[in-house]
Amino acid sequence: MTMWVKRIVYTALAAYLLSFWVEPIVGSTTFDVNWPFLFLLLVPMFASLLPWYGFIAVVVLNFFTILYVYHGSILDWFGLWVEDLSGVLSGALPEEAIFFSAMALIGVLFAILVGRTYPSYGFVLGMIVSTLGLMAYFDTWTLYDGEGKILLAILASLLLLFVTDLAKRPSKSLVRYVSIALLVSVVLALASVSPTIEGDWSDRLTTSFQNAGNDEGSGSGRVGYGVNDEQLGGPFEQDDGIVFIARGVPARYWRIESKEIYTGKGWVESPVLDSDYNRGQLVDPDVDTTPEQALLRFDRRQTFVPYGGEYPQATETDNGTEFRVGSIEEPFPNETIHIRPSGKIVFDNDDQTTPQTIQLRYSVPSFTEEQLALNEPVTTLTEEERQAYLQLPDSLPDRVRDLAADITADSESPYEDAQAVQGYFQSGEFQYNTEDVAVPEGDTDYVDQFLFDTLIGYCDNFSTSAAVLLRASGVPTRWVKGFTMGDARGVIQGEEEYTVRNRHAHSWVEYFVEGAGWIPLEATISFSDANLLQIETEDETNSEDPAANDPQASQDNEPTNRPQEDLALDDVTSGEAATENWNMPVWGWVLIVFTVAVLVWNRKSIERLVMMLWWTRRPLNENRLVAMHRYLVKRLRGAGFKVDGRTPSELAAEVDAYYESTEMTRLTRLFEQSIYADQTPNSKYKEYWKIMIRRIMS
């Protein structure tokens, strides 16, 4: 292949490897399309084949063209960019404008590298390792699935190495062509015969929380989240399949729906509440709420929407479906979405599912101790609601009602009733188990069997029993389904992320307190309600200073001109203040890491420049000539040439044959004339020496 053909193929393969970065990186953001970033990364790579002025022109034109097509207005975008940059410098997370620019900068940097280093094993190996490592990381820790793409990336890596070798060591031999063909064939053969573990998502999600077999099944093999709760009981099969990933929120339970009617075997929805629910989660207006928003990313689109607080409402925006809490003056543009009395977000169209990414807004209630201790007659609920939330089947054994009376005998409020029931399960007699769980047969009541016979079960057993015991004590209660907070994944892009899997499917209880609203209760042993119930302590709410609970007021009332000695005292006595003074903003660390990476990546170029300046700027004499030749031989040995046991002429012949040049032979002749013929060192020696050093260290 000619030099230009090799370079074009080299650049195309490098660009193809870089294209594998787009899907995993963009998939972790709120962008819904990948094409702008493919153009931003790949066009500069091919533009690197042009002269520098052509490269700059193509890069700038490409950036603004993509920006105009995607955003629609370049002038407006500049304002967004400046606003976003100001936020980043203040410690905020980058928004869409900065991310867009960062991806464009990555494309330019890789284009400069591929243009400057051609052909370079170091660049190619770094490209391969970073690409495969990035794909492996996102495939392991995010919803990105690189199983079908990793083979293409490996094949592109092998071909890029092959083209690099051809460019650095031209040869007419067919050995390397045969070798790469055999290697590619082996990789393809291994990929085709390797065993693959297929996922079972659809079956697991649709048969979850219910018997896996038919209606006469044994109740075994239940996993994940489902809709049918008419027959509870049986083993719960653990499953690590990812349902969704949540970003930007504290650890919260994820609510999906509640059910009202207990049948003695399981739960069904109440027919009398079969209307759109328009009163939110029925949190009393006096209860403080904290607005939160979360970004949910689904691996597969689902028919349910989890949320962490009050019932959200759904609306269609320019960015897709957004679920938010609060009154929306205009009706929903998408009328196929509504919220049932159970709190479940319903899609009327059976074929409709959630978007892959949802921006969720809701409010989390925080109850005071006084609100929890209220014991007022229930007047907020309608008569139909009271009947539904106090319903118990006529077949419920009397000993269950008697047990409820014994447990709550000393209680004076619904909250104390709930605490007594929770404490009863934590007495040590009950055991949490997901395998040896019985299924009630015949007329056996599900709760009665658990409370008096087996005492072994998981969340369904504990939550259902708690709901029945509270209802038997006169406390309106509903059974709630959803997920626990999931597994912490760490801080991603400055925000906490949690992976919610099928095995995190969970059920708990909500009971009603007049003057407060619906209070969540975690009845399952080995689980804590710290991530479920938010309680304000007396110290947090009963402050005589109104500014004590208002961060903005505290900030506004703080003196602006404080004595210098006070500042010094605060810095010494407050560990937190000292830490903040020494903490570097995120962008500072990014700048440091980027600078170090550039220096490490270009270390050979820097070393080459330093050595050239060191040797060529000094007068040339015999001693310096010998030192320069020794350094050159050292670099040749490091490049893989056999140096020991050979004459200078033999070494020069091999080096020139490899690089297809004559500079090493001329350099050696000048060296021999100066050393052995006692001639004055020729000034051309420096010129040939620089050429050889540049080639060896390129």
C-alpha positions as MATLAB code, in Angstrom:
seq = 'MTMWVKRIVYTALAAYLLSFWVEPIVGSTTFDVNWPFLFLLLVPMFASLLPWYGFIAVVVLNFFTILYVYHGSILDWFGLWVEDLSGVLSGALPEEAIFFSAMALIGVLFAILVGRTYPSYGFVLGMIVSTLGLMAYFDTWTLYDGEGKILLAILASLLLLFVTDLAKRPSKSLVRYVSIALLVSVVLALASVSPTIEGDWSDRLTTSFQNAGNDEGSGSGRVGYGVNDEQLGGPFEQDDGIVFIARGVPARYWRIESKEIYTGKGWVESPVLDSDYNRGQLVDPDVDTTPEQALLRFDRRQTFVPYGGEYPQATETDNGTEFRVGSIEEPFPNETIHIRPSGKIVFDNDDQTTPQTIQLRYSVPSFTEEQLALNEPVTTLTEEERQAYLQLPDSLPDRVRDLAADITADSESPYEDAQAVQGYFQSGEFQYNTEDVAVPEGDTDYVDQFLFDTLIGYCDNFSTSAAVLLRASGVPTRWVKGFTMGDARGVIQGEEEYTVRNRHAHSWVEYFVEGAGWIPLEATISFSDANLLQIETEDETNSEDPAANDPQASQDNEPTNRPQEDLALDDVTSGEAATENWNMPVWGWVLIVFTVAVLVWNRKSIERLVMMLWWTRRPLNENRLVAMHRYLVKRLRGAGFKVDGRTPSELAAEVDAYYESTEMTRLTRLFEQSIYADQTPNSKYKEYWKIMIRRIMS';
ca = [
       0.000    0.000    0.000;
       1.183    3.536   -0.707;
       1.891    5.913    2.141;
      -1.362    7.883    1.743;
      -3.511    4.774    1.494;
      -1.944    3.476    4.694;
      -2.528    6.777    6.454;
      -6.160    7.011    5.344;
      -6.860    3.439    6.508;
      -4.969    4.130    9.752;
      -7.074    7.246   10.420;
     -10.336    5.523    9.463;
      -9.707    2.621   11.858;
      -8.766    5.018   14.674;
     -11.955    6.992   14.012;
     -13.992    3.792   14.031;
     -12.553    2.846   17.442;
     -13.361    6.324   18.747;
     -16.967    5.923   17.590;
     -17.433    3.233   20.269;
     -17.107    5.969   22.894;
     -20.288    7.740   21.888;
     -23.033    5.313   22.919;
     -21.840    4.544   26.484;
     -20.878    8.138   27.314;
     -23.950    9.817   25.821;
     -26.162    7.034   27.206;
     -25.277    8.142   30.737;
     -26.642   11.635   30.043;
     -30.064   13.031   29.175;
     -29.282   13.310   25.448;
     -31.661   11.226   23.346;
     -29.575   11.148   20.148;
     -26.012   10.105   19.325;
     -25.499   11.514   15.839;
     -24.205   14.995   16.859;
     -21.424   13.453   18.896;
     -20.459   11.005   16.158;
     -19.889   13.972   13.852;
     -18.070   15.931   16.573;
     -15.642   13.056   17.204;
     -15.133   11.567   13.767;
     -15.040   14.507   11.343;
     -11.937   16.048   13.019;
     -10.165   12.674   12.773;
     -10.477   12.665    8.985;
      -9.735   16.394    8.846;
      -6.336   15.644   10.415;
      -5.249   14.414    6.958;
      -5.458   18.011    5.702;
      -2.935   20.819    6.198;
      -3.281   22.702    9.462;
      -5.335   25.551    7.988;
      -7.716   23.068    6.322;
      -7.983   21.130    9.571;
      -8.976   24.228   11.546;
     -11.501   25.302    8.918;
     -13.192   21.880    8.784;
     -13.310   21.535   12.584;
     -14.872   24.977   13.120;
     -17.360   24.560   10.270;
     -18.318   21.083   11.489;
     -18.889   22.281   15.061;
     -21.173   25.167   14.142;
     -23.039   23.137   11.530;
     -23.819   20.368   14.025;
     -24.685   22.971   16.654;
     -27.092   24.741   14.306;
     -28.792   21.532   13.144;
     -29.133   20.184   16.692;
     -29.851   23.345   18.685;
     -31.413   25.574   16.044;
     -29.808   28.854   17.105;
     -26.092   29.498   17.466;
     -26.467   32.898   19.171;
     -28.739   31.539   21.895;
     -26.324   28.698   22.450;
     -23.479   31.076   23.283;
     -25.540   32.524   26.108;
     -26.279   29.046   27.430;
     -22.598   28.177   27.209;
     -21.492   31.206   29.224;
     -24.177   30.521   31.836;
     -23.178   26.866   32.040;
     -19.476   27.732   32.326;
     -20.209   30.138   35.172;
     -22.063   27.369   36.977;
     -19.201   24.915   36.493;
     -16.654   27.410   37.816;
     -18.903   27.838   40.857;
     -18.906   24.104   41.513;
     -22.123   23.106   39.721;
     -22.393   20.150   37.390;
     -21.936   20.813   33.655;
     -25.116   21.162   31.644;
     -25.828   20.422   27.990;
     -23.727   23.240   26.518;
     -20.493   22.354   28.307;
     -20.933   18.647   27.605;
     -21.459   19.407   23.922;
     -18.266   21.474   23.875;
     -16.323   18.844   25.831;
     -17.162   16.151   23.312;
     -16.063   18.462   20.491;
     -12.783   19.113   22.327;
     -12.186   15.375   22.736;
     -12.643   14.953   18.991;
     -10.119   17.728   18.245;
      -7.547   16.332   20.693;
      -7.744   12.835   19.236;
      -7.508   14.284   15.736;
      -4.323   16.161   16.670;
      -2.867   13.033   18.232;
      -3.601   10.807   15.263;
      -2.128   13.430   12.939;
       1.036   14.105   14.936;
       1.918   10.576   15.959;
       1.298    8.684   12.703;
       2.344    5.914   12.741;
       2.754    5.200   16.462;
       2.424    1.981   18.443;
       2.009    4.040   21.606;
      -0.977    5.948   20.266;
      -2.573    2.791   18.867;
      -2.127    0.799   22.076;
      -3.466    3.702   24.146;
      -6.452    3.990   21.816;
      -7.188    0.265   22.045;
      -6.807    0.011   25.827;
      -8.891    3.139   26.509;
     -11.667    2.094   24.108;
     -11.972   -1.486   25.354;
     -11.612   -0.323   28.964;
     -14.338    2.283   28.550;
     -16.681   -0.256   26.956;
     -15.977   -2.773   29.726;
     -16.560   -0.185   32.466;
     -19.882    1.063   31.113;
     -21.017   -2.486   30.292;
     -20.323   -3.551   33.890;
     -21.612   -0.559   35.835;
     -24.284    1.007   33.645;
     -27.163   -0.037   31.397;
     -24.905    0.056   28.340;
     -24.721   -3.351   26.649;
     -21.442   -3.813   24.795;
     -21.780   -7.538   24.182;
     -22.475   -7.224   20.470;
     -20.009   -4.369   19.894;
     -16.919   -5.598   21.729;
     -16.119   -8.057   18.929;
     -16.180   -5.267   16.343;
     -13.918   -3.159   18.538;
     -11.436   -6.035   18.925;
     -11.353   -6.678   15.173;
     -10.819   -2.970   14.492;
      -8.003   -2.971   17.058;
      -6.242   -5.875   15.357;
      -6.516   -4.228   11.958;
      -5.236   -0.916   13.334;
      -2.189   -2.658   14.798;
      -1.625   -4.389   11.459;
      -1.774   -1.117    9.483;
       0.530    0.554   12.023;
       3.076   -2.226   11.627;
       2.929   -1.916    7.830;
       3.454    1.831    8.032;
       6.409    1.585   10.436;
       8.085   -1.469    8.852;
       7.320   -1.653    5.132;
       7.936   -5.079    3.641;
       6.910   -7.035    0.566;
       6.601  -10.249    2.575;
       3.145  -11.855    2.803;
       3.796  -13.217    6.309;
       2.042  -10.361    8.103;
      -0.960  -10.515    5.770;
      -1.350  -14.222    6.425;
      -0.871  -13.694   10.162;
      -3.575  -11.025   10.467;
      -5.968  -13.148    8.396;
      -5.421  -16.148   10.674;
      -5.749  -14.018   13.821;
      -9.027  -12.450   12.663;
     -10.344  -15.891   11.723;
      -9.513  -17.271   15.181;
     -11.248  -14.337   16.915;
     -14.371  -14.751   14.792;
     -14.404  -18.520   15.360;
     -14.062  -18.161   19.136;
     -16.783  -15.503   19.209;
     -19.173  -17.721   17.255;
     -18.731  -20.821   19.433;
     -18.465  -19.153   22.853;
     -21.444  -19.884   25.122;
     -23.826  -16.975   25.792;
     -26.098  -16.584   28.810;
     -29.375  -15.212   27.565;
     -31.397  -12.872   29.766;
     -34.923  -13.744   30.873;
     -36.249  -10.238   31.436;
     -39.700  -10.488   29.964;
     -40.626  -13.677   31.773;
     -39.189  -12.501   35.055;
     -40.901   -9.132   35.054;
     -44.305  -10.357   34.004;
     -44.455  -13.330   36.353;
     -43.025  -11.591   39.374;
     -44.676  -11.255   42.747;
     -47.010  -14.023   41.648;
     -46.828  -17.746   40.993;
     -44.524  -18.506   38.087;
     -46.697  -21.341   36.878;
     -50.413  -21.355   36.125;
     -53.148  -20.638   38.646;
     -52.800  -24.120   40.079;
     -49.036  -23.722   40.450;
     -47.124  -24.234   43.635;
     -46.170  -20.593   43.994;
     -42.424  -21.108   43.513;
     -40.029  -19.225   41.291;
     -41.307  -15.686   42.015;
     -38.941  -12.834   41.157;
     -38.953   -9.056   40.682;
     -42.026   -6.879   40.297;
     -45.405   -7.815   38.815;
     -49.066   -6.883   38.869;
     -50.865   -9.969   40.170;
     -50.938  -10.206   43.975;
     -54.054  -12.326   44.413;
     -52.052  -15.333   45.615;
     -49.110  -14.547   47.887;
     -46.635  -17.021   49.289;
     -44.014  -19.381   47.994;
     -40.251  -19.023   47.488;
     -38.828  -15.760   46.194;
     -36.126  -16.307   43.596;
     -33.333  -13.736   43.762;
     -32.496  -12.046   40.458;
     -29.774   -9.447   39.786;
     -31.282   -8.210   36.541;
     -31.236   -4.395   36.386;
     -34.631   -2.669   36.247;
     -33.503    0.977   36.300;
     -30.729    3.277   37.489;
     -31.546    6.373   39.553;
     -29.305    9.419   39.676;
     -29.355   12.581   41.763;
     -31.402   11.535   44.794;
     -30.690   10.277   48.314;
     -31.348    6.631   49.110;
     -35.148    6.300   48.852;
     -37.724    3.573   48.525;
     -39.336    3.645   45.093;
     -43.123    3.504   45.249;
     -45.204    2.196   42.355;
     -48.699    1.507   43.695;
     -50.807    0.459   46.665;
     -53.675   -2.006   47.016;
     -56.620   -1.895   49.355;
     -58.596   -5.166   49.482;
     -57.146   -8.116   51.398;
     -58.769  -11.382   50.289;
     -57.230  -13.798   52.783;
     -54.803  -15.002   50.088;
     -53.469  -11.742   48.665;
     -54.398   -8.228   47.530;
     -56.617   -6.688   44.832;
     -57.609   -3.124   43.998;
     -60.800   -1.671   45.416;
     -63.579   -1.291   42.836;
     -65.122    1.662   44.699;
     -61.952    3.715   44.209;
     -61.832    3.111   40.457;
     -61.393    6.743   39.410;
     -58.538    9.117   38.711;
     -56.806   10.103   41.928;
     -56.615   13.887   42.139;
     -55.631   14.512   45.750;
     -51.990   13.485   45.593;
     -50.665   11.275   48.334;
     -53.022   12.855   50.867;
     -50.289   14.533   52.859;
     -51.785   17.208   55.095;
     -51.045   20.800   54.005;
     -49.269   21.427   57.326;
     -46.698   18.733   56.584;
     -43.391   20.053   55.267;
     -42.282   18.632   51.939;
     -38.928   18.761   50.181;
     -38.890   18.873   46.371;
     -36.610   16.340   44.718;
     -35.856   15.355   41.170;
     -34.306   12.189   39.851;
     -33.089   10.933   36.514;
     -34.274    7.353   35.893;
     -32.752    5.253   33.115;
     -34.484    2.008   32.186;
     -32.643   -0.863   30.565;
     -35.939   -1.980   29.085;
     -39.019    0.184   28.917;
     -41.585   -0.720   31.540;
     -45.305   -0.217   32.050;
     -44.772    1.378   35.472;
     -43.066    4.518   36.773;
     -41.381    4.396   40.208;
     -41.215    7.552   42.329;
     -39.888    8.508   45.749;
     -42.517   10.755   47.305;
     -45.944   12.178   46.554;
     -47.737   11.074   43.422;
     -46.208   12.707   40.357;
     -48.159   13.829   37.327;
     -47.152   13.136   33.743;
     -46.725   15.677   30.985;
     -45.151   15.675   27.539;
     -42.315   18.190   27.089;
     -39.881   18.951   24.312;
     -37.462   16.532   25.969;
     -39.999   13.687   26.227;
     -42.278   12.534   29.031;
     -41.680   14.245   32.362;
     -43.384   13.182   35.587;
     -43.768   15.928   38.151;
     -45.657   16.756   41.352;
     -47.938   19.734   41.666;
     -50.880   21.229   39.851;
     -50.465   21.630   36.115;
     -52.854   24.269   34.746;
     -53.025   22.772   31.271;
     -54.373   19.267   30.723;
     -51.922   16.494   29.956;
     -50.922   16.658   26.274;
     -50.683   12.875   26.425;
     -54.158   11.804   27.560;
     -53.231    8.120   27.646;
     -51.382    8.667   30.942;
     -53.240    9.019   34.222;
     -52.816    8.092   37.871;
     -55.039    5.511   39.511;
     -56.300    5.715   43.114;
     -53.532    3.271   44.025;
     -50.992    5.871   42.953;
     -49.886    3.818   39.977;
     -49.128    5.710   36.789;
     -51.153    3.915   34.135;
     -50.716    3.808   30.380;
     -54.125    3.229   28.803;
     -52.535    2.000   25.602;
     -51.310   -1.550   26.183;
     -48.432   -0.978   23.778;
     -47.264    2.183   25.533;
     -44.282    2.032   27.863;
     -41.997    4.428   29.659;
     -39.314    6.326   27.778;
     -35.816    4.981   28.234;
     -34.960    8.061   30.302;
     -37.349    9.887   32.639;
     -36.814   13.162   34.476;
     -38.878   12.688   37.637;
     -40.019   15.447   40.003;
     -41.840   14.851   43.282;
     -41.972   16.021   46.909;
     -40.891   14.032   49.948;
     -42.923   14.671   53.148;
     -41.183   15.153   56.486;
     -43.388   14.651   59.546;
     -42.899   16.257   62.929;
     -43.186   14.288   66.145;
     -46.335   16.244   67.010;
     -47.964   15.325   63.689;
     -47.159   11.652   64.164;
     -48.610   11.700   67.677;
     -52.008   13.041   66.550;
     -55.052   10.951   67.443;
     -57.960   12.765   65.813;
     -61.110   11.258   64.257;
     -60.636   10.511   60.565;
     -62.591   13.100   58.592;
     -60.388   13.672   55.536;
     -61.091   10.277   53.982;
     -64.441    9.720   52.314;
     -66.714    6.965   53.585;
     -65.807    4.783   50.589;
     -62.096    5.272   51.297;
     -62.495    4.489   55.001;
     -64.310    1.263   54.194;
     -61.658    0.270   51.666;
     -58.717    1.003   53.975;
     -60.304   -0.752   56.988;
     -61.631   -3.756   55.022;
     -60.928   -7.237   56.360;
     -62.383  -10.499   55.020;
     -65.129  -12.199   57.047;
     -63.020  -15.350   56.973;
     -60.210  -13.770   58.952;
     -59.669  -15.949   62.079;
     -60.608  -14.361   65.385;
     -57.186  -15.089   66.836;
     -55.694  -12.566   64.411;
     -58.043   -9.853   65.722;
     -57.301  -10.895   69.314;
     -53.560  -10.684   68.642;
     -53.982   -7.172   67.225;
     -55.853   -6.100   70.358;
     -53.089   -7.509   72.587;
     -50.294   -5.839   70.604;
     -51.897   -2.380   70.620;
     -53.479   -2.541   74.081;
     -51.229    0.173   75.511;
     -51.210    2.391   72.417;
     -52.920    5.783   72.398;
     -52.530    6.861   68.773;
     -52.247    5.308   65.299;
     -48.498    6.001   65.352;
     -48.100    4.066   68.599;
     -50.213    1.265   67.110;
     -47.821    1.103   64.146;
     -44.752    1.140   66.391;
     -46.208   -1.663   68.501;
     -46.878   -3.827   65.437;
     -43.384   -3.129   64.112;
     -41.893   -4.022   67.493;
     -43.880   -7.260   67.628;
     -42.203   -8.552   64.475;
     -38.813   -7.582   65.872;
     -39.299   -9.593   69.052;
     -37.068  -12.401   67.784;
     -39.723  -15.029   67.058;
     -39.955  -14.282   63.336;
     -37.425  -15.225   60.691;
     -36.725  -13.587   57.340;
     -36.451  -16.222   54.611;
     -37.046  -16.179   50.853;
     -36.870  -19.923   50.190;
     -38.763  -21.969   52.810;
     -41.976  -19.932   52.566;
     -45.306  -21.718   52.649;
     -48.279  -21.160   50.337;
     -51.646  -21.242   52.181;
     -53.796  -24.081   50.903;
     -57.563  -24.498   51.073;
     -59.239  -22.110   53.496;
     -56.005  -21.255   55.297;
     -55.567  -17.519   55.722;
     -52.253  -16.106   54.508;
     -51.735  -13.831   57.539;
     -52.976  -16.373   60.064;
     -50.577  -19.010   58.733;
     -47.624  -16.641   59.002;
     -48.445  -15.229   62.462;
     -49.236  -18.513   64.223;
     -47.836  -21.424   62.213;
     -44.734  -20.717   60.110;
     -43.346  -17.395   61.436;
     -41.074  -17.508   58.362;
     -41.383  -15.243   55.340;
     -40.201  -12.184   53.456;
     -41.567   -8.700   52.827;
     -45.016   -9.828   51.563;
     -45.623  -11.795   54.748;
     -44.532   -9.024   57.100;
     -46.192   -6.116   55.280;
     -49.505   -7.904   54.721;
     -49.627   -9.065   58.332;
     -48.821   -5.553   59.583;
     -51.596   -4.071   57.419;
     -54.136   -6.598   58.714;
     -53.128   -6.079   62.352;
     -53.405   -2.289   62.023;
     -56.784   -2.540   60.310;
     -57.984   -4.849   63.071;
     -56.946   -2.072   65.494;
     -59.012    0.509   63.603;
     -56.158    2.222   61.691;
     -56.786    2.847   57.937;
     -54.004    1.067   56.093;
     -52.941    0.242   52.553;
     -50.429   -2.255   51.181;
     -47.674   -0.667   49.054;
     -45.456   -2.186   46.369;
     -42.273   -0.951   44.776;
     -38.511   -1.253   45.226;
     -36.001   -0.497   47.934;
     -33.290    2.074   47.267;
     -31.067   -0.397   45.372;
     -27.297   -0.747   45.364;
     -25.150    2.364   45.638;
     -22.974    2.773   42.549;
     -20.995    5.736   43.844;
     -20.800    9.280   42.567;
     -21.231    9.529   38.795;
     -20.707   12.971   37.248;
     -20.983   14.506   40.704;
     -24.287   12.840   41.629;
     -25.157    9.705   43.577;
     -26.400    6.774   41.531;
     -28.258    3.642   42.631;
     -28.833    0.462   40.659;
     -32.287   -1.013   41.301;
     -32.530   -4.703   40.428;
     -35.301   -7.292   40.374;
     -34.220   -8.562   43.782;
     -34.928   -5.121   45.257;
     -38.679   -5.540   44.675;
     -40.328   -4.897   48.033;
     -43.608   -4.263   49.829;
     -44.403   -2.190   52.896;
     -47.341   -0.431   54.617;
     -48.840    3.063   54.743;
     -51.280    3.964   57.540;
     -53.398    7.102   57.850;
     -53.145    9.737   60.600;
     -55.662   12.582   60.532;
     -53.752   15.874   60.391;
     -50.632   14.260   58.944;
     -51.619   11.975   56.076;
     -50.291    8.606   54.977;
     -47.307    7.466   57.058;
     -45.014    4.727   55.665;
     -44.085    1.784   57.874;
     -41.361   -0.805   57.335;
     -42.552   -3.999   59.037;
     -40.085   -6.482   57.551;
     -37.309   -7.489   59.922;
     -33.729   -6.840   58.783;
     -35.045   -3.778   56.904;
     -34.924   -0.218   58.259;
     -37.419    2.577   57.638;
     -34.628    5.180   57.676;
     -34.951    5.483   53.883;
     -38.747    5.393   54.012;
     -39.949    7.762   56.764;
     -38.596   11.297   57.229;
     -39.117   12.692   60.757;
     -38.253   16.204   61.916;
     -36.976   16.310   65.486;
     -38.073   18.947   67.949;
     -34.709   20.718   67.759;
     -35.151   21.125   63.996;
     -38.657   22.603   64.125;
     -39.033   24.502   67.424;
     -36.443   27.220   67.110;
     -37.195   30.698   68.476;
     -35.049   32.193   65.726;
     -37.004   32.003   62.471;
     -33.759   32.201   60.527;
     -32.440   29.032   62.137;
     -34.436   26.879   59.755;
     -33.898   29.116   56.732;
     -30.436   28.795   55.187;
     -31.039   31.823   52.987;
     -32.107   33.938   55.962;
     -29.040   32.846   57.921;
     -26.855   33.823   55.031;
     -28.531   37.204   54.581;
     -28.290   38.051   58.287;
     -24.592   37.215   58.557;
     -22.369   40.292   59.004;
     -20.478   41.211   55.890;
     -17.444   42.794   57.620;
     -16.231   40.308   60.185;
     -13.077   40.932   62.247;
     -10.026   39.147   60.942;
      -9.433   37.440   64.290;
     -12.919   35.907   64.144;
     -12.195   34.442   60.734;
      -8.965   32.921   61.969;
     -10.681   31.469   65.015;
     -13.380   29.861   62.848;
     -10.777   28.341   60.565;
      -8.926   26.780   63.474;
     -11.873   25.478   65.433;
     -14.035   24.249   62.565;
     -12.702   21.180   60.840;
     -15.404   21.505   58.198;
     -14.379   25.065   57.389;
     -10.752   24.048   57.117;
     -11.666   21.244   54.770;
     -13.658   23.557   52.551;
     -10.718   25.987   52.351;
      -8.411   23.267   51.077;
     -10.886   21.521   48.782;
     -10.210   22.128   45.115;
     -13.228   22.444   42.797;
     -13.912   19.618   40.401;
     -12.826   21.607   37.359;
      -9.443   22.208   39.007;
      -8.823   18.502   39.401;
      -9.981   17.953   35.826;
      -7.451   20.533   34.627;
      -4.644   18.894   36.622;
      -5.492   15.407   35.381;
      -5.728   16.679   31.800;
      -2.340   18.439   32.062;
      -0.652   15.350   33.509;
      -2.239   13.163   30.840;
      -0.971   15.460   28.062;
       2.545   15.447   29.526;
       2.592   11.658   29.912;
       1.147   11.119   26.455;
       3.775   13.402   24.854;
       6.689   12.395   27.062;
       8.713   11.054   24.131;
       8.244   14.244   22.140;
       9.244   16.313   25.158;
      12.310   14.144   25.792;
      13.270   14.346   22.113;
      12.966   18.135   22.114;
      15.020   18.482   25.307;
      17.807   16.227   24.000;
      17.955   18.032   20.678;
      18.223   21.398   22.375;
      20.812   20.040   24.797;
      23.122   18.527   22.166;
      22.653   20.690   19.097;
      22.960   24.089   20.789;
      26.480   23.310   22.074;
      29.746   23.434   20.115;
      30.675   20.142   18.458;
      33.992   18.603   19.492;
      35.329   15.069   19.632;
      34.148   14.318   23.179;
      30.676   15.685   22.488;
      30.574   13.726   19.214;
      31.269   10.471   21.094;
      28.589   11.314   23.700;
      26.008   12.053   21.007;
      26.823    8.789   19.216;
      26.505    6.804   22.449;
      23.098    8.354   23.110;
      21.994    7.518   19.552;
      23.111    3.892   19.947;
      21.232    3.730   23.253;
      18.031    4.893   21.552;
      18.557    2.325   18.756;
      18.944   -0.436   21.343;
      15.728    0.718   23.000;
      13.966    0.645   19.612;
      14.793   -3.052   19.212;
      17.892   -2.981   17.002;
      20.729   -5.411   17.753;
      23.670   -3.183   18.690;
      26.189   -5.354   20.528;
      28.695   -7.405   18.519;
      28.239   -5.424   15.326;
      30.345   -2.870   13.496;
      28.973    0.659   13.073;
      28.642    0.063    9.324;
      26.599   -3.109    9.828;
      24.289   -1.342   12.272;
      23.897    1.623    9.918;
      22.959   -0.647    7.019;
      20.190   -2.344    9.026;
      18.826    0.950   10.341;
      18.702    2.541    6.906;
      17.016   -0.551    5.460;
      14.353   -0.366    8.159;
      13.664    3.348    7.732;
      14.292    3.299    3.970;
      16.792    6.151    4.228;
      20.559    6.843    4.053;
      21.007    9.205    7.012;
      22.386    6.566    9.394;
      25.096    5.536    6.897;
      26.106    9.178    6.356;
      26.095    9.774   10.095;
      28.300    6.737   10.709;
      30.757    7.795    7.981;
      31.160   11.255    9.545;
      31.626    9.681   12.973;
      34.331    7.291   11.731;
      36.156   10.100    9.910;
      36.292   12.189   13.071;
      37.319    9.358   15.423;
      39.570    7.173   13.298;
      40.871    9.602   10.631;
      41.429   12.397   13.149;
      39.363   14.877   11.137;
      37.510   17.871   12.586;
      33.884   16.953   13.366;
      31.646   17.924   10.456;
      28.765   20.274   11.257;
      26.428   18.121    9.163;
      26.690   15.473   11.893;
      24.182   17.451   14.001;
      21.715   17.597   11.101;
      21.823   13.835   10.440;
      21.771   13.125   14.185;
      18.568   15.167   14.684;
      16.905   13.336   11.779;
      17.713    9.929   13.272;
      16.643   10.898   16.811;
      13.333   12.240   15.462;
      12.671    8.966   13.592;
      13.642    6.681   16.446;
      11.590    8.565   19.068;
       8.558    9.312   16.903;
];
